[in-house]
């Protein structure tokens, strides 16, 4: 699983990270230490990365499903040949 960086995230995802950090700060009632800040930030980034990866997999599966045709007809040689023959 590829972990996203803040530069790769959308604005909405960056806002989620900042919101979660502020919620943790309010929960503790003080400024977070570097270790707490890093831990919370890593958790939320991992969660967002997981969601992005699942979305990508789902889109890939849907694209692959749409690509497969269930046509039982055989290959038509006459359709692909020139009607007047080769020059």
C-alpha positions in Angstrom: 0.0 0.0 0.0 1.4 3.4 -1.0 1.1 6.0 1.7 0.1 9.4 0.3 2.0 12.5 1.2 0.3 15.8 2.0 1.4 17.2 -1.4 -0.4 14.4 -3.2 -3.7 14.8 -1.3 -6.6 16.8 -2.4 -7.7 19.9 -0.4 -10.6 17.9 1.2 -8.2 15.2 2.4 -5.8 17.8 3.8 -8.7 19.4 5.7 -9.6 16.0 7.1 -6.0 15.6 8.5 -6.0 19.1 10.0 -9.5 18.5 11.5 -8.5 15.3 13.1 -5.3 16.9 14.6 -7.4 19.7 16.0 -9.9 17.2 17.5 -7.1 15.3 19.2 -5.7 18.6 20.6 -9.1 19.5 22.0 -9.6 16.0 23.4 -6.3 16.2 25.3 -6.9 19.9 26.3 -3.4 20.9 25.4 -1.0 21.1 22.5 0.1 17.7 21.2 3.7 16.5 21.7 5.7 15.7 18.6 5.1 11.9 19.2 1.4 12.3 19.6 1.2 14.7 16.6 3.1 12.2 14.4 1.1 9.2 15.5 -2.3 10.9 14.9 -1.1 12.3 11.6 0.2 8.9 10.5 -3.0 7.1 11.4 -5.3 9.5 9.5 -3.0 9.5 6.4 -2.9 5.7 6.4 -6.7 5.7 6.6 -7.1 8.1 3.8 -4.5 6.2 1.7 -6.5 3.0 2.3 -9.7 4.7 1.1 -8.0 6.0 -2.0 -6.5 2.6 -2.8 -9.9 0.9 -2.4 -11.5 3.5 -4.7 -8.8 2.9 -7.3 -9.3 -0.9 -7.2 -13.0 -0.5 -7.5 -12.7 1.8 -10.5 -10.2 -0.6 -12.1 -12.5 -3.6 -11.6 -15.4 -1.6 -13.0 -13.4 -0.5 -16.0 -12.2 -4.1 -16.6 -15.8 -5.4 -16.3 -17.0 -2.8 -18.8 -14.3 -3.7 -21.2 -15.2 -7.4 -21.4 -17.9 -8.0 -24.1 -20.1 -11.0 -23.9 -20.6 -11.3 -27.6 -21.0 -14.9 -28.7 -20.6 -14.1 -32.4 -17.7 -15.5 -34.3 -15.0 -13.4 -36.1 -16.2 -12.2 -39.4 -13.4 -12.4 -42.0 -15.5 -10.8 -44.8 -16.2 -7.7 -42.7 -12.5 -6.9 -42.2 -11.5 -7.6 -45.9 -11.8 -5.0 -48.6 -14.8 -5.4 -50.7 -12.8 -4.7 -53.9 -9.8 -6.8 -52.8 -6.2 -5.6 -52.1 -4.6 -3.2 -54.5 
